[in-house]
Amino acid sequence: MVIFTERSGGGRSWKYGGVLMSRRVSAFLLAVGVWTYLIWPNFLRNIWQDDRAFGPGHRPTSFLVVHAVLAGVSLLIGTAIGVIGWRGWRASSRTAGGVRAQREFVASRRD
């Protein structure tokens, strides 16, 4: 994992270590993941029922293909965001002091 740290010269640098995520950020990411799964399947259903979705011979048009790919990619991104939020939520609830305990742990591992 990578964390953002302050350098002694006043600049900033990336350093390998733990990533801190508050429960608020985790909850937001979880909400975005849930929102994605509430919105995109309905959008795809509406596209499927649109008159422009299928052409002659009931063949899919580029309109349907483009929107199906858009919905699929959005669901994948929403899944990834939701998983990150869930893992952050679980990690912050396992420690007694939440984020404070995580910060102390990361600080103790810095060089």
PyMOL CGO cylinders between C-alpha atoms (Angstrom):
from pymol import cmd
from pymol.cgo import CYLINDER

trace = [
    CYLINDER, 0.00, 0.00, 0.00, 1.03, 3.59, -0.53, 0.3, 1, 1, 1, 1, 1, 1,
    CYLINDER, 1.03, 3.59, -0.53, 0.54, 6.58, 1.76, 0.3, 1, 1, 1, 1, 1, 1,
    CYLINDER, 0.54, 6.58, 1.76, 1.11, 10.28, 1.27, 0.3, 1, 1, 1, 1, 1, 1,
    CYLINDER, 1.11, 10.28, 1.27, 3.68, 11.70, 3.70, 0.3, 1, 1, 1, 1, 1, 1,
    CYLINDER, 3.68, 11.70, 3.70, 5.34, 15.04, 4.38, 0.3, 1, 1, 1, 1, 1, 1,
    CYLINDER, 5.34, 15.04, 4.38, 9.08, 15.24, 3.71, 0.3, 1, 1, 1, 1, 1, 1,
    CYLINDER, 9.08, 15.24, 3.71, 11.45, 17.10, 5.97, 0.3, 1, 1, 1, 1, 1, 1,
    CYLINDER, 11.45, 17.10, 5.97, 12.27, 19.52, 3.13, 0.3, 1, 1, 1, 1, 1, 1,
    CYLINDER, 12.27, 19.52, 3.13, 8.69, 20.75, 2.99, 0.3, 1, 1, 1, 1, 1, 1,
    CYLINDER, 8.69, 20.75, 2.99, 7.72, 18.70, -0.06, 0.3, 1, 1, 1, 1, 1, 1,
    CYLINDER, 7.72, 18.70, -0.06, 5.48, 15.69, -0.27, 0.3, 1, 1, 1, 1, 1, 1,
    CYLINDER, 5.48, 15.69, -0.27, 6.21, 12.13, -1.27, 0.3, 1, 1, 1, 1, 1, 1,
    CYLINDER, 6.21, 12.13, -1.27, 4.63, 8.71, -1.53, 0.3, 1, 1, 1, 1, 1, 1,
    CYLINDER, 4.63, 8.71, -1.53, 5.72, 6.02, 0.90, 0.3, 1, 1, 1, 1, 1, 1,
    CYLINDER, 5.72, 6.02, 0.90, 4.74, 2.40, 1.25, 0.3, 1, 1, 1, 1, 1, 1,
    CYLINDER, 4.74, 2.40, 1.25, 2.68, 1.67, 4.34, 0.3, 1, 1, 1, 1, 1, 1,
    CYLINDER, 2.68, 1.67, 4.34, -0.94, 1.59, 5.47, 0.3, 1, 1, 1, 1, 1, 1,
    CYLINDER, -0.94, 1.59, 5.47, -3.83, 3.55, 4.03, 0.3, 1, 1, 1, 1, 1, 1,
    CYLINDER, -3.83, 3.55, 4.03, -6.08, 5.47, 6.40, 0.3, 1, 1, 1, 1, 1, 1,
    CYLINDER, -6.08, 5.47, 6.40, -9.76, 5.79, 5.63, 0.3, 1, 1, 1, 1, 1, 1,
    CYLINDER, -9.76, 5.79, 5.63, -12.32, 7.24, 7.99, 0.3, 1, 1, 1, 1, 1, 1,
    CYLINDER, -12.32, 7.24, 7.99, -15.70, 5.64, 8.54, 0.3, 1, 1, 1, 1, 1, 1,
    CYLINDER, -15.70, 5.64, 8.54, -17.29, 8.66, 6.89, 0.3, 1, 1, 1, 1, 1, 1,
    CYLINDER, -17.29, 8.66, 6.89, -15.29, 8.14, 3.70, 0.3, 1, 1, 1, 1, 1, 1,
    CYLINDER, -15.29, 8.14, 3.70, -16.00, 4.41, 3.83, 0.3, 1, 1, 1, 1, 1, 1,
    CYLINDER, -16.00, 4.41, 3.83, -19.73, 5.05, 4.22, 0.3, 1, 1, 1, 1, 1, 1,
    CYLINDER, -19.73, 5.05, 4.22, -19.65, 7.47, 1.28, 0.3, 1, 1, 1, 1, 1, 1,
    CYLINDER, -19.65, 7.47, 1.28, -17.92, 4.90, -0.94, 0.3, 1, 1, 1, 1, 1, 1,
    CYLINDER, -17.92, 4.90, -0.94, -20.43, 2.25, 0.11, 0.3, 1, 1, 1, 1, 1, 1,
    CYLINDER, -20.43, 2.25, 0.11, -23.29, 4.62, -0.71, 0.3, 1, 1, 1, 1, 1, 1,
    CYLINDER, -23.29, 4.62, -0.71, -21.81, 5.28, -4.18, 0.3, 1, 1, 1, 1, 1, 1,
    CYLINDER, -21.81, 5.28, -4.18, -21.57, 1.53, -4.79, 0.3, 1, 1, 1, 1, 1, 1,
    CYLINDER, -21.57, 1.53, -4.79, -25.20, 0.98, -3.74, 0.3, 1, 1, 1, 1, 1, 1,
    CYLINDER, -25.20, 0.98, -3.74, -26.34, 3.99, -5.78, 0.3, 1, 1, 1, 1, 1, 1,
    CYLINDER, -26.34, 3.99, -5.78, -24.64, 2.51, -8.84, 0.3, 1, 1, 1, 1, 1, 1,
    CYLINDER, -24.64, 2.51, -8.84, -26.58, -0.73, -8.48, 0.3, 1, 1, 1, 1, 1, 1,
    CYLINDER, -26.58, -0.73, -8.48, -29.84, 1.15, -8.00, 0.3, 1, 1, 1, 1, 1, 1,
    CYLINDER, -29.84, 1.15, -8.00, -29.43, 3.41, -11.04, 0.3, 1, 1, 1, 1, 1, 1,
    CYLINDER, -29.43, 3.41, -11.04, -27.67, 1.51, -13.85, 0.3, 1, 1, 1, 1, 1, 1,
    CYLINDER, -27.67, 1.51, -13.85, -29.84, -1.63, -14.08, 0.3, 1, 1, 1, 1, 1, 1,
    CYLINDER, -29.84, -1.63, -14.08, -32.92, 0.59, -14.38, 0.3, 1, 1, 1, 1, 1, 1,
    CYLINDER, -32.92, 0.59, -14.38, -31.14, 2.67, -17.03, 0.3, 1, 1, 1, 1, 1, 1,
    CYLINDER, -31.14, 2.67, -17.03, -30.22, -0.45, -18.97, 0.3, 1, 1, 1, 1, 1, 1,
    CYLINDER, -30.22, -0.45, -18.97, -33.80, -1.75, -18.76, 0.3, 1, 1, 1, 1, 1, 1,
    CYLINDER, -33.80, -1.75, -18.76, -35.05, 1.56, -20.17, 0.3, 1, 1, 1, 1, 1, 1,
    CYLINDER, -35.05, 1.56, -20.17, -32.50, 1.44, -23.00, 0.3, 1, 1, 1, 1, 1, 1,
    CYLINDER, -32.50, 1.44, -23.00, -33.52, -2.15, -23.80, 0.3, 1, 1, 1, 1, 1, 1,
    CYLINDER, -33.52, -2.15, -23.80, -37.16, -1.07, -24.16, 0.3, 1, 1, 1, 1, 1, 1,
    CYLINDER, -37.16, -1.07, -24.16, -36.32, 1.99, -26.29, 0.3, 1, 1, 1, 1, 1, 1,
    CYLINDER, -36.32, 1.99, -26.29, -37.39, 1.87, -29.96, 0.3, 1, 1, 1, 1, 1, 1,
    CYLINDER, -37.39, 1.87, -29.96, -33.83, 2.71, -31.06, 0.3, 1, 1, 1, 1, 1, 1,
    CYLINDER, -33.83, 2.71, -31.06, -32.30, -0.31, -29.29, 0.3, 1, 1, 1, 1, 1, 1,
    CYLINDER, -32.30, -0.31, -29.29, -33.10, -2.85, -32.00, 0.3, 1, 1, 1, 1, 1, 1,
    CYLINDER, -33.10, -2.85, -32.00, -33.05, -2.50, -35.76, 0.3, 1, 1, 1, 1, 1, 1,
    CYLINDER, -33.05, -2.50, -35.76, -34.48, -4.57, -38.60, 0.3, 1, 1, 1, 1, 1, 1,
    CYLINDER, -34.48, -4.57, -38.60, -34.64, -8.26, -37.78, 0.3, 1, 1, 1, 1, 1, 1,
    CYLINDER, -34.64, -8.26, -37.78, -34.51, -7.43, -34.05, 0.3, 1, 1, 1, 1, 1, 1,
    CYLINDER, -34.51, -7.43, -34.05, -30.73, -6.95, -34.25, 0.3, 1, 1, 1, 1, 1, 1,
    CYLINDER, -30.73, -6.95, -34.25, -29.05, -4.76, -31.60, 0.3, 1, 1, 1, 1, 1, 1,
    CYLINDER, -29.05, -4.76, -31.60, -28.08, -1.29, -32.82, 0.3, 1, 1, 1, 1, 1, 1,
    CYLINDER, -28.08, -1.29, -32.82, -24.99, 0.67, -31.89, 0.3, 1, 1, 1, 1, 1, 1,
    CYLINDER, -24.99, 0.67, -31.89, -27.24, 2.70, -29.57, 0.3, 1, 1, 1, 1, 1, 1,
    CYLINDER, -27.24, 2.70, -29.57, -27.89, -0.41, -27.47, 0.3, 1, 1, 1, 1, 1, 1,
    CYLINDER, -27.89, -0.41, -27.47, -24.31, -1.67, -27.61, 0.3, 1, 1, 1, 1, 1, 1,
    CYLINDER, -24.31, -1.67, -27.61, -22.79, 1.65, -26.53, 0.3, 1, 1, 1, 1, 1, 1,
    CYLINDER, -22.79, 1.65, -26.53, -25.21, 2.06, -23.65, 0.3, 1, 1, 1, 1, 1, 1,
    CYLINDER, -25.21, 2.06, -23.65, -24.82, -1.56, -22.55, 0.3, 1, 1, 1, 1, 1, 1,
    CYLINDER, -24.82, -1.56, -22.55, -21.03, -1.13, -22.44, 0.3, 1, 1, 1, 1, 1, 1,
    CYLINDER, -21.03, -1.13, -22.44, -21.46, 2.14, -20.53, 0.3, 1, 1, 1, 1, 1, 1,
    CYLINDER, -21.46, 2.14, -20.53, -23.72, 0.45, -17.97, 0.3, 1, 1, 1, 1, 1, 1,
    CYLINDER, -23.72, 0.45, -17.97, -21.41, -2.57, -17.67, 0.3, 1, 1, 1, 1, 1, 1,
    CYLINDER, -21.41, -2.57, -17.67, -18.32, -0.45, -17.06, 0.3, 1, 1, 1, 1, 1, 1,
    CYLINDER, -18.32, -0.45, -17.06, -20.20, 1.72, -14.57, 0.3, 1, 1, 1, 1, 1, 1,
    CYLINDER, -20.20, 1.72, -14.57, -21.31, -1.38, -12.66, 0.3, 1, 1, 1, 1, 1, 1,
    CYLINDER, -21.31, -1.38, -12.66, -17.71, -2.64, -12.54, 0.3, 1, 1, 1, 1, 1, 1,
    CYLINDER, -17.71, -2.64, -12.54, -16.47, 0.71, -11.24, 0.3, 1, 1, 1, 1, 1, 1,
    CYLINDER, -16.47, 0.71, -11.24, -19.33, 0.84, -8.73, 0.3, 1, 1, 1, 1, 1, 1,
    CYLINDER, -19.33, 0.84, -8.73, -18.43, -2.65, -7.54, 0.3, 1, 1, 1, 1, 1, 1,
    CYLINDER, -18.43, -2.65, -7.54, -14.79, -1.67, -7.04, 0.3, 1, 1, 1, 1, 1, 1,
    CYLINDER, -14.79, -1.67, -7.04, -15.76, 1.48, -5.17, 0.3, 1, 1, 1, 1, 1, 1,
    CYLINDER, -15.76, 1.48, -5.17, -18.21, -0.45, -3.00, 0.3, 1, 1, 1, 1, 1, 1,
    CYLINDER, -18.21, -0.45, -3.00, -15.60, -3.10, -2.18, 0.3, 1, 1, 1, 1, 1, 1,
    CYLINDER, -15.60, -3.10, -2.18, -13.08, -0.43, -1.19, 0.3, 1, 1, 1, 1, 1, 1,
    CYLINDER, -13.08, -0.43, -1.19, -15.71, 1.22, 1.00, 0.3, 1, 1, 1, 1, 1, 1,
    CYLINDER, -15.71, 1.22, 1.00, -16.68, -2.08, 2.61, 0.3, 1, 1, 1, 1, 1, 1,
    CYLINDER, -16.68, -2.08, 2.61, -13.06, -3.01, 3.33, 0.3, 1, 1, 1, 1, 1, 1,
    CYLINDER, -13.06, -3.01, 3.33, -12.44, 0.44, 4.82, 0.3, 1, 1, 1, 1, 1, 1,
    CYLINDER, -12.44, 0.44, 4.82, -15.58, 0.17, 6.97, 0.3, 1, 1, 1, 1, 1, 1,
    CYLINDER, -15.58, 0.17, 6.97, -14.57, -3.27, 8.26, 0.3, 1, 1, 1, 1, 1, 1,
    CYLINDER, -14.57, -3.27, 8.26, -10.97, -2.20, 8.92, 0.3, 1, 1, 1, 1, 1, 1,
    CYLINDER, -10.97, -2.20, 8.92, -12.05, 0.85, 10.92, 0.3, 1, 1, 1, 1, 1, 1,
    CYLINDER, -12.05, 0.85, 10.92, -14.54, -1.14, 13.00, 0.3, 1, 1, 1, 1, 1, 1,
    CYLINDER, -14.54, -1.14, 13.00, -12.00, -3.84, 13.97, 0.3, 1, 1, 1, 1, 1, 1,
    CYLINDER, -12.00, -3.84, 13.97, -9.78, -1.47, 15.87, 0.3, 1, 1, 1, 1, 1, 1,
    CYLINDER, -9.78, -1.47, 15.87, -10.74, -0.23, 19.31, 0.3, 1, 1, 1, 1, 1, 1,
    CYLINDER, -10.74, -0.23, 19.31, -9.99, 3.41, 18.58, 0.3, 1, 1, 1, 1, 1, 1,
    CYLINDER, -9.99, 3.41, 18.58, -10.92, 3.37, 14.88, 0.3, 1, 1, 1, 1, 1, 1,
    CYLINDER, -10.92, 3.37, 14.88, -8.84, 5.76, 12.80, 0.3, 1, 1, 1, 1, 1, 1,
    CYLINDER, -8.84, 5.76, 12.80, -6.74, 6.93, 15.75, 0.3, 1, 1, 1, 1, 1, 1,
    CYLINDER, -6.74, 6.93, 15.75, -5.47, 3.37, 16.30, 0.3, 1, 1, 1, 1, 1, 1,
    CYLINDER, -5.47, 3.37, 16.30, -4.77, 3.04, 12.57, 0.3, 1, 1, 1, 1, 1, 1,
    CYLINDER, -4.77, 3.04, 12.57, -2.77, 6.29, 12.55, 0.3, 1, 1, 1, 1, 1, 1,
    CYLINDER, -2.77, 6.29, 12.55, -0.74, 5.18, 15.56, 0.3, 1, 1, 1, 1, 1, 1,
    CYLINDER, -0.74, 5.18, 15.56, -0.03, 1.84, 13.89, 0.3, 1, 1, 1, 1, 1, 1,
    CYLINDER, -0.03, 1.84, 13.89, 1.08, 3.47, 10.63, 0.3, 1, 1, 1, 1, 1, 1,
    CYLINDER, 1.08, 3.47, 10.63, 3.18, 6.05, 12.50, 0.3, 1, 1, 1, 1, 1, 1,
    CYLINDER, 3.18, 6.05, 12.50, 4.94, 3.28, 14.41, 0.3, 1, 1, 1, 1, 1, 1,
    CYLINDER, 4.94, 3.28, 14.41, 5.93, 1.58, 11.13, 0.3, 1, 1, 1, 1, 1, 1,
    CYLINDER, 5.93, 1.58, 11.13, 7.42, 4.67, 9.46, 0.3, 1, 1, 1, 1, 1, 1,
    CYLINDER, 7.42, 4.67, 9.46, 11.17, 4.95, 9.11, 0.3, 1, 1, 1, 1, 1, 1,
]
cmd.load_cgo(trace, "trace")
